[in-house]
Amino acid sequence: MVIPSSVPLGRLLPRHAARLVEDALGDTRVVLVNGARQVGKSTLVSGVCRDRQAQWRNLDRATEREAAHADPAEFVRSDGLLVIDEVQRSPELLLAIKAAVDEDPRPGRFVLTGSARVMGLRGLPDALPGRMETIELWPLSQGEIDGTPDTFVDACFEQGPDLRHSSSLGKSDYVDRLCRGGFPEAVARSGVRRNRFFDNYVADLINRDVVQLSEIERAHTMRALTKLLAARSGQLLVPGALAGDLGLPRPTIARYVGLLEEVFLIKRIPAWSRNLSSRAISTPKVAVVDSGIAANLLGQDPRRLMRPDSPLGGLLEAFVAMEIARQLEWSQTRADLFHYRTRDGVEVDLVLEQRSGEVVALDVKASSTVRVEDFRGIRHLKQRLGSDLIAGYVLYTGKEALSFGEGLRAVPISALWECGRA
């Protein structure tokens, strides 16, 4: 299957998040839509609130921001639904919102959007416990772009080793998707125009949002750090090693990494352990949230990524991890995403653990063929978890789902967005 180089911007909608916002407005006083810039937060909220006669205030506008600072209580006063865009620019408004919803506890009073992890901002008042539901909006998933089910997480826990899937995609198709990423503006562009979007996006994010969150003296160092993190996609996040590469103190690197996570450029994937072995490490992995940005930071395009010496393996693992992270926002299955690695070098790229303790283990291969040896880490977990490991998959760039023993299957990567219920 050949995917188009670009997709019309008008048909790109975060359909899963739209449903979550609509549901939340029915029984929650305050809904926060949190996510990176340019992922479609304002478009999403505008569509959901179109028929609700909502008032709209945008804190990116200097005059409205000044009004919010001068008189927060008056700024949030509204008889109906009030939308406040980019609320992280005036987080003190949350105390005024708390007072408003305590006085009038009807659901659907406020929709807030933020381009940083609003509730993690330093100095933020703990204003809205029990009054607010947060919905994280990511770059578009492959299923949202294609109009396919996007329910792999539910399917793998429901079907386990019986999961069936065949794919029309080949390795080059996955590479094209990886380089395209999920930002609506990037999906709607191609070639040099797409690369310019990525360049401008990262520059604006550092010069605007990161500086807003915390004054930094070395913007050029932050840019260098983003490239290092992209090069480590799918690898362990070791601040000491990054500090050595950049010649900065480890605490500074740790702070900078935290800032990049707060503005949704990167995501940490925590290490998984159920005290199965004292030899399990606790170091997280890192993934750039959008695979297109990661590839662009490394100067990679589809042609280069098809070379044998390219960084495709790590980028593809991060691509898969972020598709799953998106699905965890809307899946019926309540699960968390981890990775697993021992000091002996036995590893499983991704571990999904349901709240009940059931586990699905996933390894990612850029190859179109799978060998018995590719299940080494999954077999290691299977021996220790027993029946709690309900399935182990090697996700690969081949065409068919194939059995590799009890509970073990090789599955095409496209199962992530094509499997499950529509």
RAWO-V300811 format. One record per residue. N is the residue number from 1. RES is the residue in one small letter. SS is DSSP state (h for helix, s for strand, l for the rest). PHI is phi in degrees with one decimal (NA if undefined). OMEGA is omega in whole degrees, 0 to 359 (999 if undefined). Layout:
{{N	RES	SS	PHI	OMEGA} {N	RES	SS	PHI	OMEGA}}
//
This chain:
{{1	m	l	NA	178} {2	v	l	-101.6	179} {3	i	l	-88.4	178} {4	p	l	-65.7	181} {5	s	l	-64.7	177} {6	s	l	-145.6	182} {7	v	l	-125.0	180} {8	p	l	-53.6	185} {9	l	h	-60.8	184} {10	g	h	-64.0	183} {11	r	h	-96.4	184} {12	l	l	-91.4	183} {13	l	l	-131.9	175} {14	p	l	-77.7	193} {15	r	h	-64.7	182} {16	h	h	-66.9	180} {17	a	h	-64.7	178} {18	a	h	-59.3	179} {19	r	h	-64.6	180} {20	l	h	-64.2	179} {21	v	h	-66.3	179} {22	e	h	-59.2	179} {23	d	h	-63.6	183} {24	a	h	-65.5	180} {25	l	h	-63.8	181} {26	g	l	-75.3	184} {27	d	l	-143.3	183} {28	t	l	-125.5	183} {29	r	l	-71.5	183} {30	v	s	-129.7	177} {31	v	s	-116.7	177} {32	l	s	-107.4	174} {33	v	s	-100.5	188} {34	n	s	-111.1	179} {35	g	s	177.3	183} {36	a	l	-65.3	173} {37	r	l	-63.1	173} {38	q	l	70.2	177} {39	v	l	-91.8	176} {40	g	l	103.4	181} {41	k	h	-61.4	182} {42	s	h	-64.7	178} {43	t	h	-63.2	179} {44	l	h	-61.0	184} {45	v	h	-65.0	178} {46	s	h	-60.3	179} {47	g	h	-66.4	182} {48	v	h	-67.9	187} {49	c	h	-95.9	186} {50	r	h	-55.8	184} {51	d	h	-95.5	183} {52	r	h	-106.0	179} {53	q	l	52.2	182} {54	a	l	-79.1	167} {55	q	s	-83.5	187} {56	w	s	-131.5	176} {57	r	s	-131.4	188} {58	n	s	-121.2	183} {59	l	l	-79.5	168} {60	d	l	-73.6	178} {61	r	l	-85.6	187} {62	a	h	-59.3	183} {63	t	h	-64.6	179} {64	e	h	-67.8	178} {65	r	h	-64.5	178} {66	e	h	-63.4	178} {67	a	h	-63.1	179} {68	a	h	-63.5	178} {69	h	h	-67.5	186} {70	a	h	-72.9	185} {71	d	l	-147.9	184} {72	p	h	-58.6	183} {73	a	h	-62.7	179} {74	e	h	-70.6	182} {75	f	h	-62.2	183} {76	v	l	-95.2	181} {77	r	l	-72.0	180} {78	s	l	-164.9	177} {79	d	l	-78.4	181} {80	g	l	-117.7	181} {81	l	l	-74.8	178} {82	l	s	-118.4	176} {83	v	s	-101.5	176} {84	i	s	-119.5	184} {85	d	s	-88.3	178} {86	e	l	60.3	185} {87	v	h	-65.9	180} {88	q	h	-64.4	179} {89	r	h	-76.2	177} {90	s	h	-141.4	185} {91	p	l	-63.6	178} {92	e	l	-65.6	177} {93	l	h	-62.8	184} {94	l	h	-62.4	177} {95	l	h	-67.3	178} {96	a	h	-67.5	177} {97	i	h	-65.3	178} {98	k	h	-58.7	180} {99	a	h	-61.9	182} {100	a	h	-66.3	183} {101	v	h	-78.3	174} {102	d	h	-72.6	178} {103	e	h	-75.1	181} {104	d	l	-134.1	189} {105	p	l	-84.9	178} {106	r	l	-60.7	174} {107	p	l	-70.3	176} {108	g	l	72.3	181} {109	r	l	-83.7	186} {110	f	s	-137.1	164} {111	v	s	-120.8	179} {112	l	s	-112.6	171} {113	t	s	-122.0	179} {114	g	s	-147.2	179} {115	s	l	-103.1	172} {116	a	l	-144.1	179} {117	r	l	-70.4	191} {118	v	h	-54.6	185} {119	m	h	-74.7	177} {120	g	h	-102.2	182} {121	l	l	-64.8	180} {122	r	l	-65.2	178} {123	g	l	79.7	182} {124	l	l	-74.0	177} {125	p	l	-66.6	179} {126	d	l	-79.8	196} {127	a	l	-94.9	195} {128	l	l	-126.5	177} {129	p	l	-63.7	179} {130	g	l	78.9	183} {131	r	l	-114.0	189} {132	m	s	-132.7	172} {133	e	s	-113.2	181} {134	t	s	-104.2	177} {135	i	s	-119.7	180} {136	e	s	-87.7	180} {137	l	s	-108.5	182} {138	w	l	-101.0	166} {139	p	l	-52.8	185} {140	l	l	-55.2	173} {141	s	l	-77.2	178} {142	q	h	-62.9	179} {143	g	h	-68.0	177} {144	e	h	-69.0	177} {145	i	h	-70.0	184} {146	d	h	-87.7	186} {147	g	l	75.4	181} {148	t	l	-113.3	195} {149	p	l	-59.9	181} {150	d	l	63.8	182} {151	t	l	-127.8	180} {152	f	h	-62.0	182} {153	v	h	-57.8	178} {154	d	h	-65.3	183} {155	a	h	-63.9	185} {156	c	h	-70.8	176} {157	f	h	-78.0	180} {158	e	h	-76.7	187} {159	q	h	-100.8	177} {160	g	h	53.3	182} {161	p	h	-71.0	179} {162	d	h	-89.7	181} {163	l	l	-59.0	180} {164	r	l	-119.0	177} {165	h	l	-167.1	170} {166	s	s	-123.6	189} {167	s	l	-129.4	173} {168	s	l	-95.3	184} {169	l	l	-86.2	173} {170	g	l	-115.2	184} {171	k	h	-56.2	182} {172	s	h	-65.2	177} {173	d	h	-65.9	178} {174	y	h	-65.7	178} {175	v	h	-63.4	177} {176	d	h	-60.1	181} {177	r	h	-64.7	179} {178	l	h	-59.2	181} {179	c	h	-69.5	179} {180	r	h	-72.9	183} {181	g	l	69.7	187} {182	g	l	-129.8	176} {183	f	l	-67.8	183} {184	p	h	-51.9	180} {185	e	h	-64.1	180} {186	a	h	-72.7	179} {187	v	h	-62.9	182} {188	a	l	-81.7	180} {189	r	l	-116.9	175} {190	s	l	-151.0	174} {191	g	h	57.4	184} {192	v	h	-62.4	180} {193	r	h	-63.0	177} {194	r	h	-67.6	180} {195	n	h	-61.7	178} {196	r	h	-66.2	175} {197	f	h	-59.3	181} {198	f	h	-61.1	180} {199	d	h	-60.1	181} {200	n	h	-67.1	181} {201	y	h	-61.9	182} {202	v	h	-65.5	179} {203	a	h	-61.3	180} {204	d	h	-65.1	181} {205	l	h	-61.3	181} {206	i	h	-72.4	186} {207	n	h	-72.8	184} {208	r	h	-109.1	188} {209	d	h	-73.7	182} {210	v	h	-65.7	178} {211	v	h	-63.4	179} {212	q	h	-64.1	182} {213	l	h	-70.1	185} {214	s	l	-160.3	180} {215	e	l	-61.8	178} {216	i	l	-123.0	184} {217	e	l	-92.2	189} {218	r	l	-126.6	179} {219	a	h	-61.3	179} {220	h	h	-64.9	178} {221	t	h	-69.2	177} {222	m	h	-63.1	177} {223	r	h	-64.7	178} {224	a	h	-65.0	179} {225	l	h	-64.6	180} {226	t	h	-61.2	179} {227	k	h	-67.4	178} {228	l	h	-61.8	180} {229	l	h	-67.3	176} {230	a	h	-62.4	179} {231	a	h	-67.4	179} {232	r	l	-100.5	179} {233	s	l	-53.3	181} {234	g	l	79.2	180} {235	q	l	-112.8	180} {236	l	s	-68.0	178} {237	l	l	-93.8	183} {238	v	l	-118.6	183} {239	p	h	-56.7	180} {240	g	h	-62.1	179} {241	a	h	-67.8	177} {242	l	h	-64.6	179} {243	a	h	-62.3	178} {244	g	h	-64.8	180} {245	d	h	-66.6	185} {246	l	h	-99.6	180} {247	g	l	68.6	180} {248	l	l	-123.7	177} {249	p	l	-62.6	180} {250	r	h	-58.5	179} {251	p	h	-60.0	178} {252	t	h	-65.9	178} {253	i	h	-61.8	180} {254	a	h	-60.8	179} {255	r	h	-67.4	180} {256	y	h	-64.4	177} {257	v	h	-61.7	178} {258	g	h	-61.3	178} {259	l	h	-64.1	179} {260	l	h	-65.5	176} {261	e	h	-74.2	181} {262	e	h	-65.6	179} {263	v	l	-97.5	172} {264	f	l	66.4	175} {265	l	l	-84.1	179} {266	i	s	-127.7	175} {267	k	s	-135.7	173} {268	r	s	-88.8	176} {269	i	s	-108.7	187} {270	p	l	-68.6	176} {271	a	s	-73.8	181} {272	w	l	-105.9	174} {273	s	l	-159.5	173} {274	r	l	-118.9	184} {275	n	l	56.4	177} {276	l	l	-70.5	183} {277	s	l	-154.7	177} {278	s	l	-69.1	182} {279	r	l	-91.3	176} {280	a	s	-71.9	180} {281	i	l	-83.8	183} {282	s	l	-113.8	183} {283	t	l	-78.2	179} {284	p	l	-74.3	168} {285	k	s	-96.9	178} {286	v	s	-124.9	174} {287	a	s	-138.6	169} {288	v	s	-72.7	188} {289	v	l	-58.3	180} {290	d	l	-114.2	184} {291	s	h	-66.9	178} {292	g	h	-64.9	177} {293	i	h	-63.5	181} {294	a	h	-59.9	180} {295	a	h	-62.6	181} {296	n	h	-66.6	178} {297	l	h	-59.1	181} {298	l	l	-93.1	180} {299	g	l	68.6	183} {300	q	l	-101.7	172} {301	d	l	-129.4	183} {302	p	h	-55.6	181} {303	r	h	-64.9	181} {304	r	h	-67.8	182} {305	l	h	-69.2	177} {306	m	l	-80.6	179} {307	r	l	-73.9	182} {308	p	l	-60.9	184} {309	d	l	-96.1	183} {310	s	l	-79.6	177} {311	p	l	-83.8	186} {312	l	h	-59.4	185} {313	g	h	-55.1	180} {314	g	h	-67.0	179} {315	l	h	-65.4	180} {316	l	h	-69.5	176} {317	e	h	-61.6	179} {318	a	h	-65.8	176} {319	f	h	-58.1	179} {320	v	h	-64.3	181} {321	a	h	-58.3	183} {322	m	h	-76.5	172} {323	e	h	-62.3	179} {324	i	h	-68.5	179} {325	a	h	-59.2	177} {326	r	h	-61.3	183} {327	q	h	-62.7	181} {328	l	l	-64.5	177} {329	e	l	-72.1	185} {330	w	l	-123.1	183} {331	s	l	-67.2	174} {332	q	l	-72.0	179} {333	t	l	-77.2	178} {334	r	l	-89.9	184} {335	a	s	-138.2	178} {336	d	s	-125.2	186} {337	l	s	-106.8	180} {338	f	s	-139.1	164} {339	h	s	-128.5	182} {340	y	s	-136.0	177} {341	r	s	-155.1	175} {342	t	s	-104.5	177} {343	r	l	-66.6	177} {344	d	l	-84.7	178} {345	g	l	89.9	174} {346	v	l	-79.1	184} {347	e	s	-144.6	170} {348	v	s	-128.0	187} {349	d	s	-57.2	184} {350	l	s	-140.1	178} {351	v	s	-126.4	174} {352	l	s	-102.1	179} {353	e	s	-119.2	177} {354	q	s	-75.6	182} {355	r	l	-59.6	178} {356	s	l	-78.3	179} {357	g	l	103.0	178} {358	e	l	-74.1	189} {359	v	s	-127.9	167} {360	v	s	-119.1	181} {361	a	s	-105.0	185} {362	l	s	-133.7	167} {363	d	s	-114.7	184} {364	v	s	-119.2	180} {365	k	l	-126.5	177} {366	a	l	-79.5	182} {367	s	l	-82.1	175} {368	s	l	-91.1	174} {369	t	l	-127.3	180} {370	v	l	-126.3	178} {371	r	l	-112.5	177} {372	v	h	-57.0	182} {373	e	h	-63.5	181} {374	d	h	-69.4	179} {375	f	h	-97.3	185} {376	r	h	-56.5	182} {377	g	h	-65.1	180} {378	i	h	-65.8	177} {379	r	h	-63.0	177} {380	h	h	-58.0	178} {381	l	h	-67.0	181} {382	k	h	-60.9	179} {383	q	h	-63.5	185} {384	r	h	-91.6	183} {385	l	h	-93.6	182} {386	g	h	61.1	185} {387	s	h	-71.2	177} {388	d	h	-68.3	174} {389	l	s	-86.4	186} {390	i	s	-85.7	178} {391	a	s	-166.5	173} {392	g	s	-130.7	183} {393	y	s	-118.1	162} {394	v	s	-101.5	179} {395	l	s	-86.4	187} {396	y	s	-139.1	186} {397	t	l	-94.5	177} {398	g	l	-82.4	192} {399	k	l	-103.8	190} {400	e	s	-125.1	170} {401	a	l	-83.1	185} {402	l	s	-132.3	179} {403	s	s	-80.9	174} {404	f	l	-125.9	181} {405	g	l	117.1	184} {406	e	l	-59.8	177} {407	g	l	78.5	185} {408	l	s	-120.2	181} {409	r	s	-143.0	165} {410	a	s	-89.9	187} {411	v	s	-134.3	176} {412	p	s	-59.0	183} {413	i	l	-59.1	182} {414	s	l	-64.5	173} {415	a	h	-57.4	181} {416	l	h	-55.4	183} {417	w	h	-114.2	182} {418	e	h	-106.7	181} {419	c	l	-82.7	170} {420	g	l	101.2	185} {421	r	l	-85.0	176} {422	a	l	-75.0	999}}
//
